[in-house]
């Protein structure tokens, strides 16, 4: 029930794990886009597919991939329920691929849907013929970066429809939506956030119109300022409510690198894991719980106040700013990163809560020395 048949070899950029660029490029350079490198492998879709989206015959990347994937599934010790074929981060600059893209609606995502549709159909057929049916298996792709835009358009009634039949995902194809351009200061469906309403929300609604299986790859850090406070907790409930509403079945949030993890990063892991089980929990209650585990009752109360102080300060700065948004590559935002915002009074105010927590631990005569040392160690991240 909790994962006995849930096997995932890899998430994220996983395309090079079966048909490896390093193993095949010397004999088949035509299998890869001209933008490919030894660390960023991008298949050339025009090598594998005709303009109508059907697989080409002959020795192509697609047919090699089908064979490698089939062999992997057949030889697996556990039953695969999901296969995720994730794109690399680089762009496809192949001229022939651009022609194929334009012929099938004009989106990069459409080319990936064509690939996933063909893979899911042929793999399942081969498995049935081999007496090893996997009729419930799902095949996943990213909607990330250059593939976030869905292969859809609005018809005369304003309804999203697939650009053409070839880019309409099969029922067993799932989309892992990674909203890289979203604002995480506001919920994705917050009508007061023009950025989300015109961007991430519209993209997701477009995907919803043509696909029924959704996974979410959300973000919980600012990669351009990993040591800065990231005031996204107020939007978490809104995002979680929306994912629940549309029936998301798998979910993760990418935080910061472990070498940069501080108090908020650890707290976010705790908050998010609790909300995954119960979206209706009160975040402040979760914060209270975490701080008692990490710092004890008295010191934990001061860290509660510290958390409230930090969030309130940055949220007020955002409200005082025109058109404030919180992205994953945010730099130079006056309400978040300037010396005016990170001023001496603010920093000293934050230190007051830390100093009070330290004093509370030092003066607690009921606590053993080893327990005090553990709490002092935990406080270093604050």
VOBA-1610 file (N, C-alpha, C; in pm, whole numbers, padded with zeros to 5 digits, always signed):
BEGIN
Unk+00083-00121+00000Unk+00000+00000+00000Unk+00086+00126+00000Unk+00197+00123+00075Unk+00278+00244+00089Unk+00407+00236+00006Unk+00403+00165-00104Unk+00519+00173-00194Unk+00577+00041-00236Unk+00512-00071-00206Unk+00570-00200-00241Unk+00588-00216-00391Unk+00503-00150-00470Unk+00514-00160-00615Unk+00544-00024-00677Unk+00612+00059-00601Unk+00636+00196-00645Unk+00785+00213-00667Unk+00832+00184-00787Unk+00975+00187-00815Unk+01006+00297-00915Unk+01097+00385-00876Unk+01138+00493-00965Unk+01290+00492-00974Unk+01345+00463-01090Unk+01490+00462-01104Unk+01548+00602-01091Unk+01475+00700-01141Unk+01526+00836-01132Unk+01416+00936-01159Unk+01435+01053-01102Unk+01353+01167-01134Unk+01441+01269-01205Unk+01382+01378-01241Unk+01450+01493-01298Unk+01512+01457-01432Unk+01634+01495-01460Unk+01693+01479-01594Unk+01747+01337-01610Unk+01660+01248-01652Unk+01692+01105-01652Unk+01707+01044-01791Unk+01694+01125-01895Unk+01690+01069-02031Unk+01819+00998-02070Unk+01931+01039-02015Unk+02059+00982-02057Unk+02094+00853-01984Unk+02005+00801-01903Unk+02040+00683-01824Unk+02025+00553-01901Unk+01947+00552-02006Unk+01930+00430-02084Unk+02012+00433-02212Unk+01980+00524-02300Unk+02057+00539-02424Unk+02156+00653-02400Unk+02275+00616-02358Unk+02371+00714-02311Unk+02446+00781-02426Unk+02449+00911-02420Unk+02523+00992-02517Unk+02668+00944-02527Unk+02730+00917-02411Unk+02870+00877-02409Unk+02893+00743-02479Unk+02791+00658-02481Unk+02807+00525-02541Unk+02775+00522-02689Unk+02690+00613-02737Unk+02638+00600-02873Unk+02675+00715-02968Unk+02722+00825-02914Unk+02740+00942-03000Unk+02840+00918-03112Unk+02947+00848-03085Unk+03050+00829-03187Unk+02996+00756-03309Unk+02904+00661-03289Unk+02846+00587-03401Unk+02717+00650-03453Unk+02647+00724-03367Unk+02519+00782-03407Unk+02508+00928-03365Unk+02589+01015-03420Unk+02575+01158-03385Unk+02441+01215-03427Unk+02377+01151-03525Unk+02248+01201-03573Unk+02136+01180-03471Unk+02160+01102-03368Unk+02058+01079-03267Unk+02040+01198-03174Unk+02136+01290-03171Unk+02132+01400-03076Unk+02128+01536-03144Unk+02066+01628-03075Unk+02060+01765-03122Unk+02200+01824-03129Unk+02216+01922-03215Unk+02346+01989-03227Unk+02380+02068-03102Unk+02284+02088-03012Unk+02309+02160-02886Unk+02357+02066-02776Unk+02368+01937-02804Unk+02406+01841-02702Unk+02555+01851-02669Unk+02586+01821-02543Unk+02723+01810-02497Unk+02735+01683-02414Unk+02855+01653-02367Unk+02875+01531-02290Unk+02801+01534-02157Unk+02761+01652-02112Unk+02687+01662-01985Unk+02542+01707-02005Unk+02506+01751-02125Unk+02369+01796-02152Unk+02321+01731-02281Unk+02252+01620-02266Unk+02214+01541-02382Unk+02069+01571-02422Unk+02050+01613-02547Unk+01917+01644-02596Unk+01890+01563-02722Unk+01794+01469-02720Unk+01767+01390-02840Unk+01722+01477-02957Unk+01755+01434-03076Unk+01706+01498-03198Unk+01576+01428-03236Unk+01464+01495-03215Unk+01334+01432-03239Unk+01310+01409-03388Unk+01369+01491-03473Unk+01349+01473-03617Unk+01416+01346-03667Unk+01514+01295-03591Unk+01575+01167-03626Unk+01477+01052-03604Unk+01385+01071-03509Unk+01299+00961-03467Unk+01156+00967-03518Unk+01107+01090-03552Unk+00965+01104-03583Unk+00940+01179-03713Unk+00835+01137-03782Unk+00789+01206-03902Unk+00710+01330-03865Unk+00678+01409-03964Unk+00604+01533-03940Unk+00466+01507-03881Unk+00409+01389-03905Unk+00278+01356-03849Unk+00288+01294-03710Unk+00411+01288-03654Unk+00430+01236-03519Unk+00448+01086-03510Unk+00447+01016-03622Unk+00467+00871-03619Unk+00617+00840-03618Unk+00657+00730-03553Unk+00799+00695-03549Unk+00853+00659-03687Unk+00973+00705-03714Unk+01041+00666-03838Unk+01092+00523-03826Unk+01109+00458-03938Unk+01167+00325-03938Unk+01319+00336-03940Unk+01385+00225-03917Unk+01530+00225-03924Unk+01596+00239-03788Unk+01724+00266-03793Unk+01808+00272-03673Unk+01801+00413-03614Unk+01704+00435-03528Unk+01683+00569-03473Unk+01699+00568-03321Unk+01711+00687-03266Unk+01718+00702-03121Unk+01595+00642-03055Unk+01480+00666-03111Unk+01355+00618-03053Unk+01354+00466-03042Unk+01388+00396-03151Unk+01383+00250-03148Unk+01487+00192-03052Unk+01603+00256-03043Unk+01702+00212-02946Unk+01650+00231-02803Unk+01581+00342-02781Unk+01529+00371-02648Unk+01421+00270-02609Unk+01334+00238-02703Unk+01230+00138-02677Unk+01294+00006-02635Unk+01396-00037-02706Unk+01459-00165-02675Unk+01526-00163-02538Unk+01599-00054-02509Unk+01668-00044-02380Unk+01567-00040-02265Unk+01460+00032-02281Unk+01360+00043-02176Unk+01288-00090-02156Unk+01254-00156-02265Unk+01190-00287-02258Unk+01278-00387-02183Unk+01407-00389-02216Unk+01499-00482-02149Unk+01510-00450-02000Unk+01513-00321-01966Unk+01523-00281-01826Unk+01403-00328-01746Unk+01284-00312-01804Unk+01161-00353-01734Unk+01155-00505-01721Unk+01191-00576-01827Unk+01184-00721-01825Unk+01282-00781-01725Unk+01397-00717-01707Unk+01501-00772-01620Unk+01495-00718-01478Unk+01397-00635-01450Unk+01388-00573-01317Unk+01345-00675-01212Unk+01400-00661-01091Unk+01364-00750-00982Unk+01229-00712-00921Unk+01190-00587-00937Unk+01061-00542-00887Unk+00980-00487-01003Unk+00852-00481-00982Unk+00762-00438-01089Unk+00761-00286-01100Unk+00785-00235-01218Unk+00783-00091-01241Unk+00639-00042-01261Unk+00601+00058-01184Unk+00470+00120-01200Unk+00478+00252-01273Unk+00593+00317-01264Unk+00613+00448-01325Unk+00746+00450-01398Unk+00747+00515-01512Unk+00871+00542-01584Unk+00876+00692-01611Unk+00982+00757-01567Unk+00994+00901-01586Unk+01108+00931-01682Unk+01075+01000-01791Unk+01174+01034-01894Unk+01191+01186-01892Unk+01290+01231-01815Unk+01307+01373-01791Unk+01408+01439-01881Unk+01374+01554-01930Unk+01460+01630-02021Unk+01583+01684-01949Unk+01685+01715-02028Unk+01802+01786-01976Unk+01771+01936-01974Unk+01861+02013-01916Unk+01836+02156-01900Unk+01864+02239-02025Unk+01937+02182-02119Unk+01972+02264-02236Unk+01861+02265-02341Unk+01871+02356-02436Unk+01770+02371-02539Unk+01804+02288-02662Unk+01703+02257-02740Unk+01721+02184-02865Unk+01730+02286-02978Unk+01849+02301-03035Unk+01870+02401-03140Unk+01873+02341-03280Unk+01837+02213-03292Unk+01839+02145-03421Unk+01734+02206-03515Unk+01776+02245-03635Unk+01685+02309-03729Unk+01572+02215-03772Unk+01604+02088-03795Unk+01501+01992-03835Unk+01398+01972-03724Unk+01444+01974-03598Unk+01352+01962-03486Unk+01260+02083-03478Unk+01313+02199-03513Unk+01229+02319-03513Unk+01117+02306-03616Unk+01148+02248-03730Unk+01046+02226-03833Unk+00939+02129-03783Unk+00983+02022-03715Unk+00888+01925-03660Unk+00801+01991-03554Unk+00862+02076-03473Unk+00788+02146-03369Unk+00681+02235-03430Unk+00716+02310-03532Unk+00618+02398-03596Unk+00507+02317-03661Unk+00539+02200-03714Unk+00438+02118-03781Unk+00339+02056-03684Unk+00375+02052-03555Unk+00289+01987-03456Unk+00239+02084-03349Unk+00235+02212-03382Unk+00174+02308-03292Unk+00265+02417-03240Unk+00396+02396-03244Unk+00489+02503-03210Unk+00545+02502-03069Unk+00520+02397-02990Unk+00574+02394-02854Unk+00677+02283-02841Unk+00777+02307-02756Unk+00875+02204-02724Unk+00808+02087-02651Unk+00711+02120-02565Unk+00641+02015-02491Unk+00570+01918-02585Unk+00520+01969-02697Unk+00451+01882-02792Unk+00540+01771-02844Unk+00669+01800-02865Unk+00762+01698-02912Unk+00781+01589-02806Unk+00786+01630-02681Unk+00800+01532-02574Unk+00674+01448-02559Unk+00557+01507-02579Unk+00433+01429-02573Unk+00432+01324-02684Unk+00475+01363-02803Unk+00483+01267-02914Unk+00570+01149-02875Unk+00686+01178-02816Unk+00779+01074-02773Unk+00716+00985-02666Unk+00657+01046-02563Unk+00596+00967-02454Unk+00478+00884-02505Unk+00396+00941-02592Unk+00283+00865-02647Unk+00332+00741-02720Unk+00434+00759-02804Unk+00486+00646-02881Unk+00549+00542-02790Unk+00627+00588-02692Unk+00693+00497-02597Unk+00589+00416-02520Unk+00488+00483-02465Unk+00390+00413-02382Unk+00314+00308-02463Unk+00281+00342-02586Unk+00206+00248-02671Unk+00290+00126-02707Unk+00412+00150-02753Unk+00494+00037-02800Unk+00546-00048-02685Unk+00586+00013-02575Unk+00638-00064-02462Unk+00530-00156-02406Unk+00410-00104-02390Unk+00303-00189-02336Unk+00268-00304-02431Unk+00273-00276-02559Unk+00246-00382-02656Unk+00353-00491-02648Unk+00480-00451-02642Unk+00588-00548-02634Unk+00580-00628-02505Unk+00543-00564-02394Unk+00532-00636-02267Unk+00418-00737-02269Unk+00307-00700-02331Unk+00197-00796-02343Unk+00238-00915-02428Unk+00306-00887-02537Unk+00351-00996-02625Unk+00451-01087-02555Unk+00526-01030-02459Unk+00625-01108-02386Unk+00563-01180-02265Unk+00432-01168-02248Unk+00365-01232-02136Unk+00389-01163-02003Unk+00426-01036-02008Unk+00454-00961-01886Unk+00380-00826-01892Unk+00248-00830-01895Unk+00173-00705-01914Unk+00189-00607-01798Unk+00200-00480-01832Unk+00207-00371-01734Unk+00103-00266-01774Unk-00022-00309-01782Unk-00125-00221-01837Unk-00151-00098-01750Unk-00113-00103-01621Unk-00136+00012-01534Unk-00014+00103-01524Unk+00091+00075-01597Unk+00212+00155-01591Unk+00189+00295-01646Unk+00250+00396-01581Unk+00243+00534-01627Unk+00379+00579-01677Unk+00377+00669-01773Unk+00499+00722-01834Unk+00501+00874-01817Unk+00605+00924-01754Unk+00606+01065-01717Unk+00705+01150-01793Unk+00671+01278-01803Unk+00759+01378-01864Unk+00749+01508-01785Unk+00851+01589-01797Unk+00850+01720-01736Unk+00761+01818-01812Unk+00701+01909-01737Unk+00656+02037-01792Unk+00739+02139-01716Unk+00857+02166-01768Unk+00961+02236-01693Unk+01043+02322-01789Unk+01065+02447-01749Unk+01146+02538-01828Unk+01087+02550-01968Unk+01158+02504-02069Unk+01111+02523-02207Unk+00990+02437-02241Unk+00955+02340-02155Unk+00837+02257-02183Unk+00720+02290-02090Unk+00729+02399-02015Unk+00616+02436-01928Unk+00493+02474-02008Unk+00513+02540-02121Unk+00398+02580-02203Unk+00333+02456-02263Unk+00205+02432-02235Unk+00139+02312-02284Unk+00111+02321-02434Unk+00102+02208-02501Unk+00074+02207-02646Unk-00075+02224-02673Unk-00127+02340-02635Unk-00271+02366-02646Unk-00294+02507-02700Unk-00417+02530-02740Unk-00464+02664-02775Unk-00612+02672-02735Unk-00664+02791-02732Unk-00805+02809-02697Unk-00890+02811-02825Unk-00998+02735-02824Unk-01087+02733-02939Unk-01180+02855-02937Unk-01277+02857-03027Unk-01364+02973-03039Unk-01449+02998-02913Unk-01460+02895-02829Unk-01535+02910-02705Unk-01445+02938-02584Unk-01317+02958-02610Unk-01223+02985-02502Unk-01180+02862-02425Unk-01205+02743-02480Unk-01171+02617-02416Unk-01036+02569-02468Unk-00949+02526-02376Unk-00819+02473-02417Unk-00836+02338-02486Unk-00772+02325-02603Unk-00771+02198-02676Unk-00630+02174-02726Unk-00597+02048-02752Unk-00465+02013-02801Unk-00440+02077-02937Unk-00314+02117-02960Unk-00278+02180-03087Unk-00303+02088-03206Unk-00283+01960-03187Unk-00311+01860-03290Unk-00321+01725-03220Unk-00379+01624-03285Unk-00398+01495-03218Unk-00268+01432-03167Unk-00157+01456-03237Unk-00030+01393-03200Unk+00021+01440-03065Unk-00017+01562-03023Unk+00036+01616-02897Unk-00068+01611-02785Unk-00170+01531-02803Unk-00270+01507-02699Unk-00222+01387-02618Unk-00182+01404-02491Unk-00121+01295-02415Unk-00212+01174-02402Unk-00153+01055-02414Unk-00227+00931-02386Unk-00274+00931-02242Unk-00371+00848-02212Unk-00424+00840-02076Unk-00320+00791-01976Unk-00218+00720-02024Unk-00116+00667-01932Unk+00010+00755-01929Unk+00001+00876-01981Unk+00111+00972-01975Unk+00082+01072-01864Unk+00180+01094-01778Unk+00161+01194-01672Unk+00259+01309-01689Unk+00218+01423-01638Unk+00296+01545-01649Unk+00350+01582-01512Unk+00481+01598-01501Unk+00539+01654-01379Unk+00560+01804-01402Unk+00469+01881-01346Unk+00469+02026-01368Unk+00565+02092-01270Unk+00662+02165-01324Unk+00762+02236-01242Unk+00754+02385-01276Unk+00678+02461-01198Unk+00653+02602-01233Unk+00771+02693-01202Unk+00869+02696-01290Unk+00992+02772-01266Unk+00968+02923-01267Unk+00861+02967-01330Unk+00835+03111-01341Unk+00728+03158-01242Unk+00685+03070-01154Unk+00576+03104-01062Unk+00622+03200-00953Unk+00524+03268-00894Unk+00547+03349-00775Unk+00506+03267-00654Unk+00597+03256-00556Unk+00568+03177-00436Unk+00541+03266-00315Unk+00522+03395-00341Unk+00470+03482-00238Unk+00318+03470-00232Unk+00260+03431-00346Unk+00114+03414-00358Unk+00083+03273-00407Unk-00035+03226-00378Unk-00079+03098-00429Unk-00088+03102-00581Unk-00080+02986-00645Unk-00081+02979-00790Unk-00212+03032-00848Unk-00323+03019-00774Unk-00452+03064-00825Unk-00500+03192-00756Unk-00408+03264-00693Unk-00441+03390-00626Unk-00475+03496-00731Unk-00598+03542-00730Unk-00643+03638-00831Unk-00576+03774-00816Unk-00516+03801-00700Unk-00447+03930-00681Unk-00305+03928-00735Unk-00256+03810-00773Unk-00119+03797-00825Unk-00123+03789-00977Unk-00095+03900-01042Unk-00102+03903-01188Unk-00001+03807-01250Unk+00114+03791-01186Unk+00218+03703-01241Unk+00169+03560-01250Unk+00112+03508-01143Unk+00064+03370-01144Unk-00059+03353-01232Unk-00152+03447-01225Unk-00275+03433-01302Unk-00248+03433-01453Unk-00148+03508-01495Unk-00118+03518-01638Unk-00012+03419-01683Unk+00052+03351-01588Unk+00164+03264-01626Unk+00143+03121-01575Unk+00191+03092-01454Unk+00190+02954-01405Unk+00050+02894-01401Unk-00048+02973-01356Unk-00185+02921-01346Unk-00240+02886-01484Unk-00218+02972-01582Unk-00267+02946-01718Unk-00199+02823-01779Unk-00069+02808-01752Unk+00001+02689-01803Unk-00060+02562-01743Unk-00083+02565-01612Unk-00139+02447-01546Unk-00279+02418-01596Unk-00361+02521-01615Unk-00495+02499-01666Unk-00492+02441-01808Unk-00394+02484-01887Unk-00380+02427-02021Unk-00346+02279-02017Unk-00253+02241-01926Unk-00219+02100-01913Unk-00339+02019-01861Unk-00414+02077-01769Unk-00529+02006-01714Unk-00631+01971-01822Unk-00639+02053-01924Unk-00739+02032-02028Unk-00710+01908-02113Unk-00583+01866-02118Unk-00548+01755-02208Unk-00486+01637-02135Unk-00462+01649-02005Unk-00395+01541-01933Unk-00466+01516-01801Unk-00472+01392-01758Unk-00545+01361-01635Unk-00454+01318-01521Unk-00325+01298-01547Unk-00233+01253-01444Unk-00128+01361-01418Unk-00125+01412-01294Unk-00034+01521-01262Unk+00053+01491-01141Unk+00180+01517-01159Unk+00275+01521-01050Unk+00326+01665-01043Unk+00373+01703-00926Unk+00418+01841-00908Unk+00561+01843-00856Unk+00643+01925-00921Unk+00781+01952-00878Unk+00786+02100-00843Unk+00758+02131-00716Unk+00751+02270-00672Unk+00888+02315-00620Unk+00902+02444-00595Unk+01028+02499-00547Unk+01006+02570-00414Unk+01110+02565-00329Unk+01100+02626-00198Unk+01225+02702-00158Unk+01293+02761-00257Unk+01412+02838-00226Unk+01440+02937-00337Unk+01524+03033-00307Unk+01570+03131-00405Unk+01714+03094-00441Unk+01735+03040-00557Unk+01868+02991-00595Unk+01969+03104-00611Unk+01921+03226-00623Unk+02012+03341-00631Unk+02038+03404-00494Unk+01981+03346-00388Unk+02003+03399-00254Unk+01965+03295-00151Unk+02038+03184-00147Unk+01997+03071-00065Unk+02008+03099+00084Unk+02085+03200+00125Unk+02096+03233+00266Unk+01993+03334+00311Unk+01915+03389+00217Unk+01812+03486+00252Unk+01687+03417+00304Unk+01611+03488+00385Unk+01481+03437+00428Unk+01391+03424+00305Unk+01313+03317+00301Unk+01227+03291+00186Unk+01083+03284+00235Unk+01011+03396+00235Unk+00879+03403+00299Unk+00766+03344+00214Unk+00772+03213+00195Unk+00672+03147+00110Unk+00569+03069+00189Unk+00583+03063+00321Unk+00491+02980+00399Unk+00346+03023+00384Unk+00324+03155+00367Unk+00186+03202+00356Unk+00117+03152+00231Unk+00194+03115+00129Unk+00133+03065+00005Unk+00125+02913+00000Unk+00191+02844+00093Unk+00196+02698+00086Unk+00058+02636+00090Unk-00027+02682+00183Unk-00160+02624+00195Unk-00237+02642+00065Unk-00225+02760+00003Unk-00295+02784-00123Unk-00249+02691-00233Unk-00117+02671-00244Unk-00065+02577-00343Unk-00113+02436-00315Unk-00103+02394-00189Unk-00144+02259-00153Unk-00293+02238-00180Unk-00374+02338-00147Unk-00518+02326-00173Unk-00547+02309-00322Unk-00474+02384-00403Unk-00495+02376-00548Unk-00452+02239-00601Unk-00337+02191-00554Unk-00291+02058-00601Unk-00391+01951-00560Unk-00447+01965-00440Unk-00547+01868-00396Unk-00672+01878-00483Unk-00713+02000-00514Unk-00834+02021-00595Unk-00825+01956-00732Unk-00707+01964-00794Unk-00695+01911-00931Unk-00652+01764-00932Unk-00634+01704-00813Unk-00607+01561-00807Unk-00464+01521-00829Unk-00369+01604-00786Unk-00228+01569-00798Unk-00200+01443-00715Unk-00124+01349-00773Unk-00102+01222-00705Unk+00040+01206-00654Unk+00131+01292-00693Unk+00270+01280-00648Unk+00327+01420-00639Unk+00405+01446-00535Unk+00441+01585-00508Unk+00576+01592-00438Unk+00658+01688-00478Unk+00781+01717-00405Unk+00811+01865-00416Unk+00890+01914-00321Unk+00939+02052-00326Unk+01091+02047-00319Unk+01155+02113-00414Unk+01301+02121-00412Unk+01345+02240-00327Unk+01423+02212-00224Unk+01478+02317-00141Unk+01619+02350-00183Unk+01696+02398-00089Unk+01833+02439-00120Unk+01930+02324-00099Unk+02051+02343-00151Unk+02157+02245-00132Unk+02182+02224+00016Unk+02220+02103+00053Unk+02238+02071+00194Unk+02344+02157+00260Unk+02441+02205+00183Unk+02549+02286+00241Unk+02500+02423+00283Unk+02381+02464+00237Unk+02326+02595+00271Unk+02208+02587+00368Unk+02178+02469+00417Unk+02057+02454+00496Unk+02071+02522+00632Unk+01975+02607+00663Unk+01970+02673+00792Unk+01838+02642+00862Unk+01802+02724+00957Unk+01680+02701+01034Unk+01557+02690+00945Unk+01540+02786+00854Unk+01417+02786+00774Unk+01410+02665+00684Unk+01522+02620+00630Unk+01522+02503+00544Unk+01477+02379+00619Unk+01531+02360+00740Unk+01489+02245+00821Unk+01341+02257+00858Unk+01301+02377+00896Unk+01161+02399+00932Unk+01069+02371+00814Unk+01107+02417+00695Unk+01026+02393+00576Unk+01008+02244+00550Unk+01115+02168+00567Unk+01104+02022+00548Unk+00997+01965+00641Unk+00996+02014+00764Unk+00900+01965+00862Unk+00758+02009+00828Unk+00743+02138+00796Unk+00610+02191+00761Unk+00553+02117+00640Unk+00634+02105+00536Unk+00586+02047+00411Unk+00550+01900+00428Unk+00634+01827+00503Unk+00603+01684+00523Unk+00474+01666+00602Unk+00448+01756+00697Unk+00324+01746+00774Unk+00203+01784+00688Unk+00218+01886+00606Unk+00106+01927+00520Unk+00076+01823+00413Unk+00175+01747+00372Unk+00150+01642+00273Unk+00051+01538+00327Unk+00055+01517+00460Unk-00038+01423+00522Unk-00171+01487+00554Unk-00167+01617+00585Unk-00291+01685+00626Unk-00282+01832+00584Unk-00338+01863+00468Unk-00330+01998+00413Unk-00401+02100+00502Unk-00492+02053+00584Unk-00573+02144+00664Unk-00511+02179+00799Unk-00389+02129+00824Unk-00325+02163+00950Unk-00286+02311+00953Unk-00284+02369+01071Unk-00244+02507+01090Unk-00091+02516+01091Unk-00035+02600+01004Unk+00111+02608+00994Unk+00173+02654+01125Unk+00111+02748+01194Unk+00167+02795+01320Unk+00176+02684+01424Unk+00079+02594+01422Unk+00085+02479+01513Unk+00204+02388+01479Unk+00229+02373+01349Unk+00343+02290+01307Unk+00474+02355+01347Unk+00483+02487+01329Unk+00603+02560+01369Unk+00627+02545+01519Unk+00522+02561+01596Unk+00530+02545+01742Unk+00585+02407+01776Unk+00534+02306+01712Unk+00575+02168+01737Unk+00723+02149+01704Unk+00765+02198+01589Unk+00904+02185+01545Unk+00999+02254+01643Unk+00964+02375+01681Unk+01053+02452+01769Unk+01065+02389+01907Unk+00961+02321+01956Unk+00973+02253+02084Unk+01065+02132+02073Unk+01056+02059+01962Unk+01146+01946+01943Unk+01292+01992+01936Unk+01316+02103+01870Unk+01453+02146+01842Unk+01517+02226+01955Unk+01436+02300+02033Unk+01495+02395+02129Unk+01435+02385+02269Unk+01339+02298+02291Unk+01278+02288+02422Unk+01163+02387+02438Unk+01096+02379+02552Unk+00974+02456+02571Unk+01000+02607+02580Unk+01089+02649+02667Unk+01108+02793+02688Unk+01180+02858+02571Unk+01293+02801+02530Unk+01367+02857+02416Unk+01283+02847+02289Unk+01206+02738+02276Unk+01122+02722+02158Unk+01021+02833+02142Unk+00973+02886+02257Unk+00877+02998+02251Unk+00942+03123+02192Unk+01069+03145+02224Unk+01140+03260+02166Unk+01163+03241+02016Unk+01188+03117+01976Unk+01208+03092+01833Unk+01075+03100+01758Unk+00965+03068+01823Unk+00832+03096+01765Unk+00822+03244+01730Unk+00862+03327+01826Unk+00854+03473+01806Unk+00950+03517+01696Unk+01067+03454+01691Unk+01163+03485+01585Unk+01103+03455+01447Unk+01042+03339+01434Unk+00978+03300+01307Unk+00870+03401+01269Unk+00786+03439+01365Unk+00681+03536+01338Unk+00740+03670+01298Unk+00846+03711+01366Unk+00914+03838+01338Unk+00968+03839+01194Unk+01037+03733+01155Unk+01097+03728+01021Unk+00991+03730+00912Unk+00888+03646+00927Unk+00784+03642+00825Unk+00708+03773+00817Unk+00672+03829+00931Unk+00596+03954+00932Unk+00678+04068+00871Unk+00806+04071+00901Unk+00891+04178+00849Unk+00896+04175+00697Unk+00924+04061+00640Unk+00938+04053+00495Unk+00803+04064+00424Unk+00698+04011+00485Unk+00566+04026+00424Unk+00525+04173+00422Unk+00554+04246+00531Unk+00522+04389+00533Unk+00605+04466+00431Unk+00731+04427+00416Unk+00814+04490+00313Unk+00757+04462+00174Unk+00707+04341+00153Unk+00648+04307+00023Unk+00522+04388-00002Unk+00438+04402+00101Unk+00314+04478+00085Unk+00341+04626+00057Unk+00452+04676+00111Unk+00488+04816+00088Unk+00553+04838-00048Unk+00587+04728-00115Unk+00654+04736-00244Unk+00552+04722-00356Unk+00578+04785-00467Unk+00490+04772-00584Unk+00518+04641-00656Unk+00413+04562-00674Unk+00422+04442-00757Unk+00529+04345-00708Unk+00531+04315-00578Unk+00630+04224-00522Unk+00595+04079-00552Unk+00695+04004-00594Unk+00679+03861-00620Unk+00799+03788-00564Unk+00784+03658-00543Unk+00891+03575-00488Unk+00916+03460-00584Unk+01031+03466-00652Unk+01064+03364-00749Unk+01180+03278-00703Unk+01221+03186-00789Unk+01330+03096-00753Unk+01466+03148-00801Unk+01466+03252-00883Unk+01590+03316-00925Unk+01578+03466-00901Unk+01549+03502-00776Unk+01522+03641-00743Unk+01650+03709-00694Unk+01683+03820-00755Unk+01799+03898-00711Unk+01767+04046-00728Unk+01815+04126-00636Unk+01796+04270-00647Unk+01658+04319-00613Unk+01573+04235-00551Unk+01439+04280-00514Unk+01450+04373-00393Unk+01408+04499-00406Unk+01426+04595-00295Unk+01364+04550-00164Unk+01250+04481-00170Unk+01181+04442-00047Unk+01247+04324+00022Unk+01345+04259-00045Unk+01404+04137+00010Unk+01555+04145+00029Unk+01626+04211-00061Unk+01770+04193-00066Unk+01854+04319-00046Unk+01795+04435-00037Unk+01877+04557-00031Unk+01922+04586+00113Unk+02022+04672+00124Unk+02070+04712+00257Unk+01964+04792+00331Unk+01874+04855+00259Unk+01764+04925+00324Unk+01673+04827+00397Unk+01649+04712+00334Unk+01567+04610+00398Unk+01644+04537+00508Unk+01766+04494+00475Unk+01847+04419+00571Unk+01928+04517+00656Unk+01858+04606+00722Unk+01925+04713+00796Unk+01964+04668+00937Unk+02040+04754+01006Unk+02095+04720+01137Unk+01984+04694+01240Unk+01882+04776+01240Unk+01774+04757+01338Unk+01703+04624+01320Unk+01680+04588+01194Unk+01616+04460+01166Unk+01702+04344+01215Unk+01832+04347+01183Unk+01921+04238+01222Unk+01932+04228+01373Unk+01949+04340+01439Unk+01958+04337+01585Unk+01828+04288+01648Unk+01717+04326+01587Unk+01588+04277+01636Unk+01578+04126+01629Unk+01627+04068+01519Unk+01626+03923+01504Unk+01717+03857+01607Unk+01833+03917+01632Unk+01927+03860+01728Unk+01871+03859+01871Unk+01780+03949+01901Unk+01721+03954+02034Unk+01653+03822+02068Unk+01580+03765+01969Unk+01511+03639+01993Unk+01611+03526+02013Unk+01717+03528+01935Unk+01821+03426+01948Unk+01887+03435+02086Unk+01924+03556+02126Unk+01989+03574+02255Unk+01899+03531+02370Unk+01771+03561+02360Unk+01677+03518+02464Unk+01666+03366+02470Unk+01670+03301+02354Unk+01663+03154+02352Unk+01788+03094+02416Unk+01904+03151+02385Unk+02029+03103+02446Unk+02022+03117+02598Unk+01977+03233+02645Unk+01969+03257+02789Unk+01871+03160+02856Unk+01760+03131+02788Unk+01661+03040+02844Unk+01720+02901+02865Unk+01801+02857+02772Unk+01864+02725+02785Unk+01970+02728+02895Unk+02053+02832+02895Unk+02159+02842+02996Unk+02104+02842+03138Unk+01989+02904+03157Unk+01934+02923+03292Unk+01837+02813+03333Unk+01818+02715+03248Unk+01725+02607+03281Unk+01797+02502+03364Unk+01771+02498+03492Unk+01840+02406+03583Unk+01785+02265+03575Unk+01672+02246+03509Unk+01614+02111+03498Unk+01674+02033+03381Unk+01756+02098+03303Unk+01807+02038+03180Unk+01949+01986+03201Unk+01978+01867+03149Unk+02112+01813+03159Unk+02207+01890+03068Unk+02337+01880+03095Unk+02435+01951+03014Unk+02435+01901+02870Unk+02419+01771+02853Unk+02417+01715+02716Unk+02296+01766+02638Unk+02182+01780+02706Unk+02064+01833+02639Unk+02084+01979+02601Unk+02146+02056+02692Unk+02177+02195+02661Unk+02269+02205+02540Unk+02369+02122+02535Unk+02463+02125+02421Unk+02392+02094+02290Unk+02297+02000+02297Unk+02222+01968+02175Unk+02138+02087+02129Unk+02070+02152+02224Unk+01988+02269+02188Unk+02076+02384+02138Unk+02193+02406+02199Unk+02284+02510+02152Unk+02330+02479+02009Unk+02357+02353+01985Unk+02397+02312+01850Unk+02285+02341+01750Unk+02163+02308+01787Unk+02049+02333+01698Unk+02030+02482+01672Unk+02058+02562+01775Unk+02040+02708+01761Unk+02138+02771+01663Unk+02249+02704+01636Unk+02346+02760+01542Unk+02282+02789+01408Unk+02186+02707+01368Unk+02121+02726+01238Unk+02031+02848+01238Unk+01977+02884+01354Unk+01900+03008+01364Unk+01992+03127+01342
//
